Amino acid sequence: MNSLIALMVGTAPSTIYLGWGAFTIQLGNFLIIVTMFTLFILALVLPFPTGRKHK
């Protein structure tokens, strides 16, 4: 059904898959996972912003 819709619209489904053994993942999903992992690590490493110190 999806290929029929792609033919009607005029675009061919061009998806890049990355594979390693039995593990296969789409490139777009891999980039999202890497971005989320990077943001998580940065949230752990970067200092938490604090307000002004009160005496």
C-alpha positions in Angstrom: 0.0 0.0 0.0 2.8 2.4 0.9 4.6 1.7 -2.4 1.4 2.4 -4.3 1.0 5.8 -2.5 4.7 6.5 -3.3 4.1 5.8 -7.0 1.0 8.0 -7.0 2.9 10.9 -5.5 5.9 10.3 -7.7 8.5 9.7 -5.1 10.4 6.4 -4.8 11.0 5.1 -1.2 14.7 5.6 -0.7 15.7 4.4 2.8 19.2 3.7 4.0 19.6 0.9 6.4 22.7 0.2 8.5 23.4 -3.4 9.4 25.8 -5.2 11.7 25.3 -8.9 11.9 21.6 -9.6 12.8 21.2 -5.9 13.9 19.6 -3.6 11.3 18.5 0.0 11.9 17.3 2.8 9.6 19.7 5.7 9.3 17.2 8.3 10.4 16.4 6.4 13.6 20.1 5.9 14.3 20.7 9.7 14.0 17.8 10.4 16.4 19.2 7.8 18.9 22.7 9.3 18.7 21.3 12.8 19.2 19.3 11.8 22.2 22.2 10.0 23.7 24.5 13.0 23.2 22.0 15.4 24.8 21.6 13.0 27.8 25.4 12.9 28.3 25.6 16.7 28.0 22.8 17.0 30.6 24.9 14.9 33.0 28.2 16.7 32.4 27.2 20.3 32.1 26.7 22.2 35.4 23.1 23.0 36.4 22.4 26.8 36.3 21.8 28.3 39.6 20.3 31.6 40.6 21.9 34.4 42.5 23.4 33.5 45.9 21.5 34.9 48.8 23.3 35.9 52.0 
